[in-house]
Amino acid sequence: MNNSAFNFKTLSPDLIMDALEEVGLRVDSGLTALNSYENRVYQFVDEDRNRYVVKFYRPERWNAGQIGEEHQFSLDLSQAEIPAVAPLMLQGNTLHTYAGFFFTVFPSVGGQQYEIDNLEQLEWVGRFLGRIHQVGSKNLFVERPTIGIEEYLTAPQAVLAGCELVPKVLRDTFLSATDHLIAAIKPHWLSDWQPLRLHGDCHPGNILWRDGPLFVDLDDARNGPAVQDLWMLLHGERREQLMQLDTLLEAYSEFTEFDQRELALIEPLRAMRMVYYLAWVVRRWQDPAFPKSFPWMAESDFWLSQTAIFTEQVKLLQEPPLQLIPMY
């Protein structure tokens, strides 16, 4: 069965329950959709009152080998007693197929929201990220990509150049701002960092709190510099970010040495994520869920704002990178 890369029209409740029954799980509660743009994720209770989450992967995004590497990384972390949610082994496998879809089942876990302004929680997260990278450095992904210019800038640039959502009157200005930002990033993209397996999308929304941090959603796991899993935890003014960075790296370094040169990658990585994320939404626009979730992208004000953000980010790239120096 050939599924579209942009929608899940054939993914009906009956299909989901049939798929789960094939791996030995009978749904007793109905299916509760959980928030996920890229995939389709549902919580359910089986006939034995056990709670699970099933994840159906977007067709044509990852192949079986790439998903298998994600699963193995999760299992490696769990085996090292690192709190990361790993897929369940059902009938001898973590990855299953049904009607053309890849899917996997996880235990259902709850938790409180990670508090971004809580330095004690940040310290805990830093320690565990040090341990995650300790495991991640043992070997690299072979099937999954490595963060780089092609995936994060070159391919997205082509997508945005052909984007019909940009109003004609703003098109040249927006594309010019995009080109200038990409040109500004490239000289700052250092290539002498040591790659390792990363969470890849370690923002506060992917951390739950259960008497300590619980890391979820390794769907974007890939090879890259260690700082990729750190910079999204920083926020606020520069002075606040320096305090957060100091807390994070002091805890991180208890388990893994951090190469201070990677701090120069924070703003390039932030800019790369801006370009990549915007192109990601454009690529998915044929999925009916995306126009519903991002209605502002059909408005002129959004593209004016995005042009201003790209222009401002060029200026930030010219500023000295964050550095851990004594603050008096």
C-alpha positions in Angstrom: 0.0 0.0 0.0 1.5 3.3 -1.0 0.7 6.0 1.6 1.1 9.7 0.9 4.0 11.3 2.8 1.7 14.2 3.7 -1.4 12.7 5.3 -2.8 9.9 7.3 -6.2 9.6 5.6 -6.1 5.8 5.7 -5.1 5.7 9.4 -8.6 5.0 10.8 -9.4 3.9 14.4 -10.3 0.4 13.1 -6.9 0.2 11.3 -5.1 1.3 14.5 -6.9 -1.3 16.6 -6.3 -4.0 14.1 -2.6 -3.2 14.0 -2.4 -3.3 17.8 -4.3 -6.6 17.9 -1.6 -8.0 15.5 1.0 -7.4 18.2 -1.1 -8.8 20.9 -2.8 -5.7 22.4 -6.6 -5.4 22.5 -7.8 -1.8 23.0 -10.4 -1.5 25.7 -10.6 2.3 26.2 -10.8 3.9 22.8 -8.0 6.0 21.4 -6.9 9.4 22.8 -5.0 11.5 20.3 -1.8 13.1 21.7 -0.2 16.2 20.4 2.2 15.4 17.5 2.5 17.2 14.2 5.0 14.9 12.5 3.5 11.5 13.4 0.2 10.2 14.8 0.3 9.3 18.5 -2.5 7.8 20.6 -2.9 6.8 24.2 -5.0 3.7 25.1 -5.8 1.2 27.8 -5.8 -2.5 27.0 -8.1 -5.2 28.3 -5.8 -5.8 31.3 -6.0 -2.1 32.2 -2.4 -1.4 31.2 -1.8 2.0 29.7 0.2 2.4 26.4 1.0 4.9 23.7 1.2 3.9 20.1 3.1 5.9 17.5 2.4 5.7 13.8 5.4 7.2 11.9 4.8 9.6 9.0 5.2 7.5 5.8 8.4 8.1 3.8 10.2 10.2 6.4 12.3 7.5 8.1 13.1 4.1 6.8 13.2 0.9 8.9 16.9 1.1 9.5 16.7 4.7 10.7 13.8 4.0 13.0 15.7 1.0 14.3 18.6 3.2 15.2 16.3 5.5 17.1 14.9 2.6 19.1 18.3 1.1 19.8 19.5 4.5 21.1 16.5 4.6 23.4 17.2 1.1 24.6 20.9 1.9 25.2 19.9 4.8 27.4 17.4 2.8 29.4 20.0 0.0 29.9 22.3 2.7 31.3 19.5 3.6 33.7 19.0 7.0 32.0 15.4 8.2 32.2 14.4 8.1 28.5 11.2 6.4 27.3 12.1 3.4 25.2 9.8 1.4 22.9 8.3 -1.9 24.1 9.5 -5.2 22.7 6.4 -7.0 21.4 6.7 -10.3 19.6 10.4 -9.9 19.5 10.5 -6.5 17.8 10.1 -2.8 18.7 9.2 -1.7 15.1 6.1 -3.1 13.4 4.3 -2.6 10.1 0.6 -2.7 9.2 -1.1 -1.6 6.1 2.0 0.3 4.9 2.6 2.1 8.2 5.5 1.7 10.6 4.4 1.8 14.2 5.7 1.2 17.7 4.3 1.0 21.2 5.6 2.7 24.3 4.5 2.5 28.0 2.3 5.4 28.9 4.2 7.7 31.2 3.0 10.9 32.8 4.8 13.8 34.5 4.7 17.5 35.3 6.0 20.1 33.0 9.7 20.9 33.2 10.2 24.4 34.7 12.4 26.4 32.4 13.3 28.9 35.1 14.2 26.3 37.8 18.0 26.2 38.0 17.8 23.1 40.2 15.9 21.2 37.5 18.3 22.6 34.9 21.1 21.1 36.9 19.5 17.7 36.9 18.9 17.9 33.2 22.6 18.8 32.7 23.8 15.8 34.6 21.6 13.5 32.6 22.5 15.1 29.3 26.1 14.4 30.2 25.2 10.8 30.7 23.2 10.6 27.5 26.2 11.9 25.6 28.4 9.5 27.4 26.3 6.7 25.8 25.9 8.6 22.6 29.6 8.9 22.1 30.2 5.1 22.1 29.2 4.8 18.4 27.5 6.9 15.7 24.3 6.5 13.8 25.0 4.9 10.4 21.5 5.3 8.8 20.4 8.5 10.4 21.8 11.9 9.2 24.4 14.2 10.7 23.4 17.8 11.3 24.9 19.9 8.5 24.4 22.6 5.9 22.7 20.4 3.3 19.8 19.2 5.5 19.3 22.4 7.5 20.0 25.1 4.9 20.5 24.1 1.3 17.4 21.8 1.0 15.2 24.2 3.0 16.3 27.1 0.9 15.0 25.4 -2.2 11.7 24.6 -0.5 11.2 28.2 0.7 12.1 29.5 -2.8 9.2 27.6 -4.2 6.8 28.3 -1.4 3.4 29.6 -2.7 2.3 30.7 0.8 4.5 33.8 0.6 2.5 36.7 -0.8 3.8 37.9 -4.1 4.3 41.5 -2.8 6.6 40.2 0.0 8.3 37.3 -1.9 11.5 39.0 -3.1 12.1 40.7 0.3 11.5 37.5 2.3 13.7 35.3 0.0 16.4 38.0 0.0 16.4 37.9 3.9 16.5 34.1 3.8 19.5 34.1 1.4 21.3 36.7 3.5 20.8 34.6 6.7 22.0 31.4 5.1 25.1 33.2 3.7 25.8 34.6 7.2 25.5 31.2 8.8 27.9 29.3 6.6 31.2 31.1 7.7 30.2 30.4 11.4 29.5 26.7 10.9 32.5 25.1 12.3 33.4 21.6 11.1 35.9 20.4 13.7 33.5 19.3 16.4 33.3 15.7 17.5 30.0 14.1 16.4 27.9 11.9 18.7 24.4 10.4 18.8 22.1 13.1 20.1 18.5 13.5 21.3 18.4 16.1 18.5 15.3 18.0 19.7 16.0 18.6 23.4 13.7 21.5 24.1 11.7 21.9 27.3 8.6 20.3 25.8 10.5 17.0 25.4 11.3 16.8 29.1 8.8 15.7 31.7 9.4 15.9 35.4 8.9 12.8 37.6 11.1 13.3 40.7 13.7 14.1 38.1 13.8 14.6 34.3 12.3 12.1 31.9 13.4 12.6 28.3 10.8 11.8 25.6 10.5 11.7 21.8 13.8 10.8 20.1 12.2 11.0 16.7 14.7 13.7 15.6 17.8 11.8 16.9 20.8 12.2 14.7 24.6 12.8 14.9 25.8 16.2 15.7 27.8 18.4 18.2 27.0 18.1 21.9 25.8 21.7 22.1 22.8 20.9 19.9 21.2 19.2 23.0 22.0 22.1 25.2 21.3 25.4 23.5 17.5 25.0 23.3 17.4 25.0 27.1 18.7 28.5 27.2 16.3 31.5 27.2 16.0 35.1 28.2 18.6 37.9 28.0 22.3 37.2 27.5 23.1 37.5 31.2 20.3 35.0 32.1 21.6 32.6 29.4 25.1 32.8 30.8 23.8 31.8 34.2 21.8 29.0 32.8 24.7 27.8 30.7 27.1 27.8 33.6 24.6 25.7 35.6 24.0 23.3 32.7 27.7 22.8 31.8 28.9 22.4 35.4 26.4 19.6 35.9 27.1 18.1 32.4 30.8 18.1 32.9 30.4 15.7 35.9 30.0 13.0 33.4 31.2 14.2 30.0 33.8 16.7 29.0 32.4 19.6 27.0 34.4 21.3 24.2 34.0 25.0 24.9 34.6 25.8 21.2 31.1 24.4 20.5 29.6 27.5 22.2 30.3 29.3 18.9 27.8 27.0 17.3 24.8 28.2 19.4 23.7 31.1 17.2 24.4 29.2 13.9 22.4 26.2 15.2 19.6 28.6 16.2 19.5 30.1 12.8 19.7 26.8 11.1 16.7 25.6 13.1 14.7 28.7 12.1 15.2 28.0 8.4 14.8 24.2 8.7 11.6 24.5 10.8 9.9 26.9 8.5 10.7 24.7 5.5 9.4 21.7 7.5 6.0 23.3 7.9 5.9 24.3 4.2 6.8 20.7 3.2 3.9 19.3 5.3 1.3 21.9 4.1 -0.5 19.2 2.1 -1.3 17.4 5.4 -4.7 18.8 6.5 -3.4 19.0 10.1 -0.8 21.7 9.2 -3.1 24.5 7.9 -5.3 23.9 10.9 -2.3 24.1 13.3 -0.4 27.0 11.6 -3.2 29.2 10.1 -1.1 32.3 10.5 1.3 31.1 7.8 -1.4 32.1 5.3 -1.3 35.7 6.4 1.0 38.5 5.2 1.9 39.6 8.7 3.6 36.3 9.4 6.0 36.6 6.4 6.7 40.2 7.4 7.6 39.1 10.9 9.7 36.2 9.6 11.6 38.5 7.3 12.4 40.7 10.4 13.4 37.7 12.5 15.8 36.5 9.8 17.3 40.0 9.5 17.8 40.3 13.2 19.4 36.8 13.4 22.1 38.0 10.9 23.0 40.7 13.5 23.2 38.1 16.3 25.5 36.0 14.3 28.0 38.9 14.2 28.0 39.2 18.0 30.6 37.4 20.2 29.4 33.9 21.1 28.4 33.0 24.7 31.4 32.3 26.8 31.7 31.1 30.4 33.6 33.8 32.1 33.4 35.0 35.7 30.6 37.5 36.2 31.4 40.2 38.7 
